[in-house]
Amino acid sequence: MTTFNNLSSILVPLVGLVFPAIAMASLFLHIKKKKKRLFRYRYDTAKSYLFFFSRLRP
């Protein structure tokens, strides 16, 4: 019976602090990785356009 009374004092901080911290950190890393991939795509696309248009000049 004592373990059930102490269980809430363990689960409340776990659910209130640890789980949201893990969720926010993983979401931050996911967004950062996605932005990096998007920037790399835009940079490569712009670089290929510049290369193409620089070859059109006589």
CHARMM internal coordinates of N, CA and C (Angstrom, degrees):
IC EDIT
DIST 1 N 1 CA 1.4492
DIST 1 CA 1 C 1.5279
ANGL 1 N 1 CA 1 C 111.50
DIST 1 C 2 N 1.3011
ANGL 1 CA 1 C 2 N 115.83
DIHE 1 N 1 CA 1 C 2 N -31.76
DIST 2 N 2 CA 1.4572
ANGL 1 C 2 N 2 CA 119.31
DIHE 1 CA 1 C 2 N 2 CA -179.71
DIST 2 CA 2 C 1.5186
ANGL 2 N 2 CA 2 C 111.31
DIHE 1 C 2 N 2 CA 2 C -69.06
DIST 2 C 3 N 1.3179
ANGL 2 CA 2 C 3 N 117.20
DIHE 2 N 2 CA 2 C 3 N -33.83
DIST 3 N 3 CA 1.4606
ANGL 2 C 3 N 3 CA 119.51
DIHE 2 CA 2 C 3 N 3 CA -179.46
DIST 3 CA 3 C 1.5200
ANGL 3 N 3 CA 3 C 111.37
DIHE 2 C 3 N 3 CA 3 C -67.73
DIST 3 C 4 N 1.3205
ANGL 3 CA 3 C 4 N 118.18
DIHE 3 N 3 CA 3 C 4 N -34.21
DIST 4 N 4 CA 1.4625
ANGL 3 C 4 N 4 CA 120.24
DIHE 3 CA 3 C 4 N 4 CA 177.98
DIST 4 CA 4 C 1.5244
ANGL 4 N 4 CA 4 C 111.47
DIHE 3 C 4 N 4 CA 4 C -68.72
DIST 4 C 5 N 1.3184
ANGL 4 CA 4 C 5 N 117.17
DIHE 4 N 4 CA 4 C 5 N -32.85
DIST 5 N 5 CA 1.4631
ANGL 4 C 5 N 5 CA 119.91
DIHE 4 CA 4 C 5 N 5 CA 177.65
DIST 5 CA 5 C 1.5221
ANGL 5 N 5 CA 5 C 110.81
DIHE 4 C 5 N 5 CA 5 C -71.23
DIST 5 C 6 N 1.3077
ANGL 5 CA 5 C 6 N 117.85
DIHE 5 N 5 CA 5 C 6 N -34.05
DIST 6 N 6 CA 1.4571
ANGL 5 C 6 N 6 CA 121.15
DIHE 5 CA 5 C 6 N 6 CA 179.48
DIST 6 CA 6 C 1.5194
ANGL 6 N 6 CA 6 C 112.30
DIHE 5 C 6 N 6 CA 6 C -82.05
DIST 6 C 7 N 1.3040
ANGL 6 CA 6 C 7 N 117.56
DIHE 6 N 6 CA 6 C 7 N -16.21
DIST 7 N 7 CA 1.4566
ANGL 6 C 7 N 7 CA 121.09
DIHE 6 CA 6 C 7 N 7 CA -177.58
DIST 7 CA 7 C 1.5258
ANGL 7 N 7 CA 7 C 111.64
DIHE 6 C 7 N 7 CA 7 C -65.06
DIST 7 C 8 N 1.3078
ANGL 7 CA 7 C 8 N 117.27
DIHE 7 N 7 CA 7 C 8 N -37.23
DIST 8 N 8 CA 1.4658
ANGL 7 C 8 N 8 CA 119.28
DIHE 7 CA 7 C 8 N 8 CA -179.97
DIST 8 CA 8 C 1.5263
ANGL 8 N 8 CA 8 C 111.41
DIHE 7 C 8 N 8 CA 8 C -68.26
DIST 8 C 9 N 1.3193
ANGL 8 CA 8 C 9 N 117.61
DIHE 8 N 8 CA 8 C 9 N -32.00
DIST 9 N 9 CA 1.4651
ANGL 8 C 9 N 9 CA 119.64
DIHE 8 CA 8 C 9 N 9 CA 178.75
DIST 9 CA 9 C 1.5220
ANGL 9 N 9 CA 9 C 111.58
DIHE 8 C 9 N 9 CA 9 C -72.76
DIST 9 C 10 N 1.3031
ANGL 9 CA 9 C 10 N 117.84
DIHE 9 N 9 CA 9 C 10 N -14.44
DIST 10 N 10 CA 1.4672
ANGL 9 C 10 N 10 CA 121.87
DIHE 9 CA 9 C 10 N 10 CA 175.53
DIST 10 CA 10 C 1.5252
ANGL 10 N 10 CA 10 C 110.26
DIHE 9 C 10 N 10 CA 10 C -93.92
DIST 10 C 11 N 1.3188
ANGL 10 CA 10 C 11 N 117.39
DIHE 10 N 10 CA 10 C 11 N -42.03
DIST 11 N 11 CA 1.4619
ANGL 10 C 11 N 11 CA 120.94
DIHE 10 CA 10 C 11 N 11 CA -174.56
DIST 11 CA 11 C 1.5294
ANGL 11 N 11 CA 11 C 113.45
DIHE 10 C 11 N 11 CA 11 C -74.45
DIST 11 C 12 N 1.3172
ANGL 11 CA 11 C 12 N 118.16
DIHE 11 N 11 CA 11 C 12 N -32.64
DIST 12 N 12 CA 1.4642
ANGL 11 C 12 N 12 CA 120.01
DIHE 11 CA 11 C 12 N 12 CA -177.63
DIST 12 CA 12 C 1.5278
ANGL 12 N 12 CA 12 C 111.54
DIHE 11 C 12 N 12 CA 12 C -64.20
DIST 12 C 13 N 1.3349
ANGL 12 CA 12 C 13 N 120.26
DIHE 12 N 12 CA 12 C 13 N -50.16
DIST 13 N 13 CA 1.4710
ANGL 12 C 13 N 13 CA 118.20
DIHE 12 CA 12 C 13 N 13 CA 176.13
DIST 13 CA 13 C 1.5238
ANGL 13 N 13 CA 13 C 112.79
DIHE 12 C 13 N 13 CA 13 C -65.95
DIST 13 C 14 N 1.3267
ANGL 13 CA 13 C 14 N 116.19
DIHE 13 N 13 CA 13 C 14 N -32.37
DIST 14 N 14 CA 1.4602
ANGL 13 C 14 N 14 CA 119.47
DIHE 13 CA 13 C 14 N 14 CA 179.45
DIST 14 CA 14 C 1.5204
ANGL 14 N 14 CA 14 C 110.69
DIHE 13 C 14 N 14 CA 14 C -64.09
DIST 14 C 15 N 1.3107
ANGL 14 CA 14 C 15 N 116.76
DIHE 14 N 14 CA 14 C 15 N -47.41
DIST 15 N 15 CA 1.4631
ANGL 14 C 15 N 15 CA 120.93
DIHE 14 CA 14 C 15 N 15 CA -179.21
DIST 15 CA 15 C 1.5269
ANGL 15 N 15 CA 15 C 110.99
DIHE 14 C 15 N 15 CA 15 C -74.51
DIST 15 C 16 N 1.3145
ANGL 15 CA 15 C 16 N 118.00
DIHE 15 N 15 CA 15 C 16 N -33.90
DIST 16 N 16 CA 1.4553
ANGL 15 C 16 N 16 CA 120.79
DIHE 15 CA 15 C 16 N 16 CA -175.86
DIST 16 CA 16 C 1.5105
ANGL 16 N 16 CA 16 C 114.88
DIHE 15 C 16 N 16 CA 16 C -83.48
DIST 16 C 17 N 1.3326
ANGL 16 CA 16 C 17 N 118.18
DIHE 16 N 16 CA 16 C 17 N -26.76
DIST 17 N 17 CA 1.4600
ANGL 16 C 17 N 17 CA 120.55
DIHE 16 CA 16 C 17 N 17 CA -175.43
DIST 17 CA 17 C 1.5214
ANGL 17 N 17 CA 17 C 113.87
DIHE 16 C 17 N 17 CA 17 C -119.79
DIST 17 C 18 N 1.3085
ANGL 17 CA 17 C 18 N 116.89
DIHE 17 N 17 CA 17 C 18 N -46.92
DIST 18 N 18 CA 1.4684
ANGL 17 C 18 N 18 CA 120.09
DIHE 17 CA 17 C 18 N 18 CA -172.19
DIST 18 CA 18 C 1.5235
ANGL 18 N 18 CA 18 C 111.36
DIHE 17 C 18 N 18 CA 18 C -75.39
DIST 18 C 19 N 1.3055
ANGL 18 CA 18 C 19 N 118.78
DIHE 18 N 18 CA 18 C 19 N -49.13
DIST 19 N 19 CA 1.4655
ANGL 18 C 19 N 19 CA 120.89
DIHE 18 CA 18 C 19 N 19 CA -179.36
DIST 19 CA 19 C 1.5318
ANGL 19 N 19 CA 19 C 112.71
DIHE 18 C 19 N 19 CA 19 C -62.14
DIST 19 C 20 N 1.3428
ANGL 19 CA 19 C 20 N 119.56
DIHE 19 N 19 CA 19 C 20 N -45.42
DIST 20 N 20 CA 1.4692
ANGL 19 C 20 N 20 CA 117.95
DIHE 19 CA 19 C 20 N 20 CA 176.29
DIST 20 CA 20 C 1.5268
ANGL 20 N 20 CA 20 C 113.17
DIHE 19 C 20 N 20 CA 20 C -63.86
DIST 20 C 21 N 1.3323
ANGL 20 CA 20 C 21 N 117.36
DIHE 20 N 20 CA 20 C 21 N -34.61
DIST 21 N 21 CA 1.4667
ANGL 20 C 21 N 21 CA 119.80
DIHE 20 CA 20 C 21 N 21 CA 178.46
DIST 21 CA 21 C 1.5233
ANGL 21 N 21 CA 21 C 110.64
DIHE 20 C 21 N 21 CA 21 C -65.10
DIST 21 C 22 N 1.3187
ANGL 21 CA 21 C 22 N 117.12
DIHE 21 N 21 CA 21 C 22 N -41.73
DIST 22 N 22 CA 1.4686
ANGL 21 C 22 N 22 CA 120.84
DIHE 21 CA 21 C 22 N 22 CA 178.00
DIST 22 CA 22 C 1.5238
ANGL 22 N 22 CA 22 C 110.12
DIHE 21 C 22 N 22 CA 22 C -65.77
DIST 22 C 23 N 1.3221
ANGL 22 CA 22 C 23 N 116.98
DIHE 22 N 22 CA 22 C 23 N -41.50
DIST 23 N 23 CA 1.4653
ANGL 22 C 23 N 23 CA 120.43
DIHE 22 CA 22 C 23 N 23 CA -179.81
DIST 23 CA 23 C 1.5260
ANGL 23 N 23 CA 23 C 111.31
DIHE 22 C 23 N 23 CA 23 C -65.21
DIST 23 C 24 N 1.3295
ANGL 23 CA 23 C 24 N 117.60
DIHE 23 N 23 CA 23 C 24 N -42.86
DIST 24 N 24 CA 1.4697
ANGL 23 C 24 N 24 CA 119.99
DIHE 23 CA 23 C 24 N 24 CA -179.91
DIST 24 CA 24 C 1.5232
ANGL 24 N 24 CA 24 C 111.66
DIHE 23 C 24 N 24 CA 24 C -67.59
DIST 24 C 25 N 1.3280
ANGL 24 CA 24 C 25 N 116.79
DIHE 24 N 24 CA 24 C 25 N -38.85
DIST 25 N 25 CA 1.4649
ANGL 24 C 25 N 25 CA 119.67
DIHE 24 CA 24 C 25 N 25 CA 179.46
DIST 25 CA 25 C 1.5218
ANGL 25 N 25 CA 25 C 111.01
DIHE 24 C 25 N 25 CA 25 C -66.45
DIST 25 C 26 N 1.3275
ANGL 25 CA 25 C 26 N 116.89
DIHE 25 N 25 CA 25 C 26 N -42.58
DIST 26 N 26 CA 1.4656
ANGL 25 C 26 N 26 CA 118.89
DIHE 25 CA 25 C 26 N 26 CA 179.92
DIST 26 CA 26 C 1.5288
ANGL 26 N 26 CA 26 C 111.29
DIHE 25 C 26 N 26 CA 26 C -68.47
DIST 26 C 27 N 1.3220
ANGL 26 CA 26 C 27 N 118.00
DIHE 26 N 26 CA 26 C 27 N -36.64
DIST 27 N 27 CA 1.4611
ANGL 26 C 27 N 27 CA 120.60
DIHE 26 CA 26 C 27 N 27 CA 176.84
DIST 27 CA 27 C 1.5268
ANGL 27 N 27 CA 27 C 111.13
DIHE 26 C 27 N 27 CA 27 C -66.75
DIST 27 C 28 N 1.3263
ANGL 27 CA 27 C 28 N 117.23
DIHE 27 N 27 CA 27 C 28 N -39.67
DIST 28 N 28 CA 1.4626
ANGL 27 C 28 N 28 CA 121.22
DIHE 27 CA 27 C 28 N 28 CA 177.31
DIST 28 CA 28 C 1.5249
ANGL 28 N 28 CA 28 C 110.77
DIHE 27 C 28 N 28 CA 28 C -61.27
DIST 28 C 29 N 1.3332
ANGL 28 CA 28 C 29 N 116.84
DIHE 28 N 28 CA 28 C 29 N -45.59
DIST 29 N 29 CA 1.4647
ANGL 28 C 29 N 29 CA 119.95
DIHE 28 CA 28 C 29 N 29 CA -179.69
DIST 29 CA 29 C 1.5242
ANGL 29 N 29 CA 29 C 111.46
DIHE 28 C 29 N 29 CA 29 C -66.36
DIST 29 C 30 N 1.3296
ANGL 29 CA 29 C 30 N 116.97
DIHE 29 N 29 CA 29 C 30 N -37.15
DIST 30 N 30 CA 1.4627
ANGL 29 C 30 N 30 CA 120.78
DIHE 29 CA 29 C 30 N 30 CA 178.85
DIST 30 CA 30 C 1.5295
ANGL 30 N 30 CA 30 C 110.67
DIHE 29 C 30 N 30 CA 30 C -64.47
DIST 30 C 31 N 1.3261
ANGL 30 CA 30 C 31 N 116.91
DIHE 30 N 30 CA 30 C 31 N -45.37
DIST 31 N 31 CA 1.4661
ANGL 30 C 31 N 31 CA 120.54
DIHE 30 CA 30 C 31 N 31 CA -179.97
DIST 31 CA 31 C 1.5194
ANGL 31 N 31 CA 31 C 110.71
DIHE 30 C 31 N 31 CA 31 C -66.06
DIST 31 C 32 N 1.3226
ANGL 31 CA 31 C 32 N 116.84
DIHE 31 N 31 CA 31 C 32 N -40.01
DIST 32 N 32 CA 1.4585
ANGL 31 C 32 N 32 CA 120.15
DIHE 31 CA 31 C 32 N 32 CA -180.00
DIST 32 CA 32 C 1.5287
ANGL 32 N 32 CA 32 C 110.95
DIHE 31 C 32 N 32 CA 32 C -63.65
DIST 32 C 33 N 1.3332
ANGL 32 CA 32 C 33 N 116.75
DIHE 32 N 32 CA 32 C 33 N -41.05
DIST 33 N 33 CA 1.4629
ANGL 32 C 33 N 33 CA 120.43
DIHE 32 CA 32 C 33 N 33 CA 178.81
DIST 33 CA 33 C 1.5225
ANGL 33 N 33 CA 33 C 110.67
DIHE 32 C 33 N 33 CA 33 C -66.29
DIST 33 C 34 N 1.3313
ANGL 33 CA 33 C 34 N 116.78
DIHE 33 N 33 CA 33 C 34 N -39.26
DIST 34 N 34 CA 1.4576
ANGL 33 C 34 N 34 CA 120.44
DIHE 33 CA 33 C 34 N 34 CA -179.50
DIST 34 CA 34 C 1.5252
ANGL 34 N 34 CA 34 C 111.20
DIHE 33 C 34 N 34 CA 34 C -67.84
DIST 34 C 35 N 1.3381
ANGL 34 CA 34 C 35 N 117.91
DIHE 34 N 34 CA 34 C 35 N -39.72
DIST 35 N 35 CA 1.4625
ANGL 34 C 35 N 35 CA 120.92
DIHE 34 CA 34 C 35 N 35 CA 177.77
DIST 35 CA 35 C 1.5183
ANGL 35 N 35 CA 35 C 110.96
DIHE 34 C 35 N 35 CA 35 C -65.33
DIST 35 C 36 N 1.3159
ANGL 35 CA 35 C 36 N 116.58
DIHE 35 N 35 CA 35 C 36 N -38.41
DIST 36 N 36 CA 1.4593
ANGL 35 C 36 N 36 CA 120.24
DIHE 35 CA 35 C 36 N 36 CA 179.82
DIST 36 CA 36 C 1.5218
ANGL 36 N 36 CA 36 C 110.29
DIHE 35 C 36 N 36 CA 36 C -64.27
DIST 36 C 37 N 1.3244
ANGL 36 CA 36 C 37 N 116.29
DIHE 36 N 36 CA 36 C 37 N -42.18
DIST 37 N 37 CA 1.4611
ANGL 36 C 37 N 37 CA 120.70
DIHE 36 CA 36 C 37 N 37 CA 178.96
DIST 37 CA 37 C 1.5257
ANGL 37 N 37 CA 37 C 110.86
DIHE 36 C 37 N 37 CA 37 C -65.98
DIST 37 C 38 N 1.3337
ANGL 37 CA 37 C 38 N 117.51
DIHE 37 N 37 CA 37 C 38 N -39.85
DIST 38 N 38 CA 1.4597
ANGL 37 C 38 N 38 CA 121.60
DIHE 37 CA 37 C 38 N 38 CA 179.30
DIST 38 CA 38 C 1.5195
ANGL 38 N 38 CA 38 C 110.69
DIHE 37 C 38 N 38 CA 38 C -66.24
DIST 38 C 39 N 1.3359
ANGL 38 CA 38 C 39 N 117.28
DIHE 38 N 38 CA 38 C 39 N -42.09
DIST 39 N 39 CA 1.4607
ANGL 38 C 39 N 39 CA 120.28
DIHE 38 CA 38 C 39 N 39 CA 179.40
DIST 39 CA 39 C 1.5248
ANGL 39 N 39 CA 39 C 110.50
DIHE 38 C 39 N 39 CA 39 C -65.06
DIST 39 C 40 N 1.3341
ANGL 39 CA 39 C 40 N 116.73
DIHE 39 N 39 CA 39 C 40 N -40.12
DIST 40 N 40 CA 1.4601
ANGL 39 C 40 N 40 CA 119.70
DIHE 39 CA 39 C 40 N 40 CA 179.44
DIST 40 CA 40 C 1.5204
ANGL 40 N 40 CA 40 C 110.44
DIHE 39 C 40 N 40 CA 40 C -63.69
DIST 40 C 41 N 1.3372
ANGL 40 CA 40 C 41 N 118.12
DIHE 40 N 40 CA 40 C 41 N -39.28
DIST 41 N 41 CA 1.4632
ANGL 40 C 41 N 41 CA 121.59
DIHE 40 CA 40 C 41 N 41 CA 178.26
DIST 41 CA 41 C 1.5258
ANGL 41 N 41 CA 41 C 110.44
DIHE 40 C 41 N 41 CA 41 C -64.22
DIST 41 C 42 N 1.3293
ANGL 41 CA 41 C 42 N 116.71
DIHE 41 N 41 CA 41 C 42 N -44.53
DIST 42 N 42 CA 1.4711
ANGL 41 C 42 N 42 CA 119.67
DIHE 41 CA 41 C 42 N 42 CA 179.69
DIST 42 CA 42 C 1.5182
ANGL 42 N 42 CA 42 C 110.89
DIHE 41 C 42 N 42 CA 42 C -64.73
DIST 42 C 43 N 1.3244
ANGL 42 CA 42 C 43 N 117.35
DIHE 42 N 42 CA 42 C 43 N -39.69
DIST 43 N 43 CA 1.4605
ANGL 42 C 43 N 43 CA 120.99
DIHE 42 CA 42 C 43 N 43 CA -179.45
DIST 43 CA 43 C 1.5248
ANGL 43 N 43 CA 43 C 110.63
DIHE 42 C 43 N 43 CA 43 C -66.08
DIST 43 C 44 N 1.3258
ANGL 43 CA 43 C 44 N 117.68
DIHE 43 N 43 CA 43 C 44 N -44.41
DIST 44 N 44 CA 1.4603
ANGL 43 C 44 N 44 CA 120.63
DIHE 43 CA 43 C 44 N 44 CA 179.19
DIST 44 CA 44 C 1.5225
ANGL 44 N 44 CA 44 C 111.28
DIHE 43 C 44 N 44 CA 44 C -65.23
DIST 44 C 45 N 1.3291
ANGL 44 CA 44 C 45 N 117.25
DIHE 44 N 44 CA 44 C 45 N -38.88
DIST 45 N 45 CA 1.4575
ANGL 44 C 45 N 45 CA 120.77
DIHE 44 CA 44 C 45 N 45 CA 179.26
DIST 45 CA 45 C 1.5218
ANGL 45 N 45 CA 45 C 110.67
DIHE 44 C 45 N 45 CA 45 C -65.77
DIST 45 C 46 N 1.3289
ANGL 45 CA 45 C 46 N 116.69
DIHE 45 N 45 CA 45 C 46 N -44.74
DIST 46 N 46 CA 1.4623
ANGL 45 C 46 N 46 CA 120.04
DIHE 45 CA 45 C 46 N 46 CA 179.30
DIST 46 CA 46 C 1.5212
ANGL 46 N 46 CA 46 C 110.51
DIHE 45 C 46 N 46 CA 46 C -64.94
DIST 46 C 47 N 1.3147
ANGL 46 CA 46 C 47 N 117.33
DIHE 46 N 46 CA 46 C 47 N -38.09
DIST 47 N 47 CA 1.4556
ANGL 46 C 47 N 47 CA 120.76
DIHE 46 CA 46 C 47 N 47 CA -179.97
DIST 47 CA 47 C 1.5240
ANGL 47 N 47 CA 47 C 110.59
DIHE 46 C 47 N 47 CA 47 C -66.22
DIST 47 C 48 N 1.3252
ANGL 47 CA 47 C 48 N 117.82
DIHE 47 N 47 CA 47 C 48 N -39.06
DIST 48 N 48 CA 1.4586
ANGL 47 C 48 N 48 CA 119.82
DIHE 47 CA 47 C 48 N 48 CA 179.46
DIST 48 CA 48 C 1.5317
ANGL 48 N 48 CA 48 C 111.16
DIHE 47 C 48 N 48 CA 48 C -69.29
DIST 48 C 49 N 1.3564
ANGL 48 CA 48 C 49 N 117.30
DIHE 48 N 48 CA 48 C 49 N -36.53
DIST 49 N 49 CA 1.4616
ANGL 48 C 49 N 49 CA 119.52
DIHE 48 CA 48 C 49 N 49 CA 176.24
DIST 49 CA 49 C 1.5257
ANGL 49 N 49 CA 49 C 110.95
DIHE 48 C 49 N 49 CA 49 C -64.34
DIST 49 C 50 N 1.3243
ANGL 49 CA 49 C 50 N 116.61
DIHE 49 N 49 CA 49 C 50 N -42.77
DIST 50 N 50 CA 1.4637
ANGL 49 C 50 N 50 CA 119.63
DIHE 49 CA 49 C 50 N 50 CA 179.34
DIST 50 CA 50 C 1.5215
ANGL 50 N 50 CA 50 C 110.75
DIHE 49 C 50 N 50 CA 50 C -63.12
DIST 50 C 51 N 1.3175
ANGL 50 CA 50 C 51 N 117.01
DIHE 50 N 50 CA 50 C 51 N -39.94
DIST 51 N 51 CA 1.4583
ANGL 50 C 51 N 51 CA 120.28
DIHE 50 CA 50 C 51 N 51 CA 178.64
DIST 51 CA 51 C 1.5280
ANGL 51 N 51 CA 51 C 110.41
DIHE 50 C 51 N 51 CA 51 C -64.76
DIST 51 C 52 N 1.3316
ANGL 51 CA 51 C 52 N 116.87
DIHE 51 N 51 CA 51 C 52 N -42.11
DIST 52 N 52 CA 1.4562
ANGL 51 C 52 N 52 CA 121.03
DIHE 51 CA 51 C 52 N 52 CA -179.06
DIST 52 CA 52 C 1.5267
ANGL 52 N 52 CA 52 C 111.03
DIHE 51 C 52 N 52 CA 52 C -64.55
DIST 52 C 53 N 1.3442
ANGL 52 CA 52 C 53 N 116.73
DIHE 52 N 52 CA 52 C 53 N -47.60
DIST 53 N 53 CA 1.4594
ANGL 52 C 53 N 53 CA 119.74
DIHE 52 CA 52 C 53 N 53 CA -177.29
DIST 53 CA 53 C 1.5263
ANGL 53 N 53 CA 53 C 112.51
DIHE 52 C 53 N 53 CA 53 C -72.32
DIST 53 C 54 N 1.3107
ANGL 53 CA 53 C 54 N 118.02
DIHE 53 N 53 CA 53 C 54 N -25.36
DIST 54 N 54 CA 1.4633
ANGL 53 C 54 N 54 CA 118.88
DIHE 53 CA 53 C 54 N 54 CA 177.15
DIST 54 CA 54 C 1.5273
ANGL 54 N 54 CA 54 C 110.65
DIHE 53 C 54 N 54 CA 54 C -71.54
DIST 54 C 55 N 1.3211
ANGL 54 CA 54 C 55 N 118.53
DIHE 54 N 54 CA 54 C 55 N -23.78
DIST 55 N 55 CA 1.4592
ANGL 54 C 55 N 55 CA 121.90
DIHE 54 CA 54 C 55 N 55 CA 178.64
DIST 55 CA 55 C 1.5256
ANGL 55 N 55 CA 55 C 112.57
DIHE 54 C 55 N 55 CA 55 C -81.56
DIST 55 C 56 N 1.3305
ANGL 55 CA 55 C 56 N 118.31
DIHE 55 N 55 CA 55 C 56 N -14.53
DIST 56 N 56 CA 1.4582
ANGL 55 C 56 N 56 CA 120.92
DIHE 55 CA 55 C 56 N 56 CA -178.95
DIST 56 CA 56 C 1.5219
ANGL 56 N 56 CA 56 C 112.53
DIHE 55 C 56 N 56 CA 56 C -78.85
DIST 56 C 57 N 1.2976
ANGL 56 CA 56 C 57 N 116.87
DIHE 56 N 56 CA 56 C 57 N -21.99
DIST 57 N 57 CA 1.4700
ANGL 56 C 57 N 57 CA 119.52
DIHE 56 CA 56 C 57 N 57 CA -178.69
DIST 57 CA 57 C 1.5260
ANGL 57 N 57 CA 57 C 110.49
DIHE 56 C 57 N 57 CA 57 C -69.87
DIST 57 C 58 N 1.3169
ANGL 57 CA 57 C 58 N 116.58
DIHE 57 N 57 CA 57 C 58 N 142.87
DIST 58 N 58 CA 1.4792
ANGL 57 C 58 N 58 CA 118.46
DIHE 57 CA 57 C 58 N 58 CA -179.06
DIST 58 CA 58 C 1.5137
ANGL 58 N 58 CA 58 C 113.14
DIHE 57 C 58 N 58 CA 58 C -75.52
END
COOR INIT
IC SEED 1 N 1 CA 1 C
IC BUILD
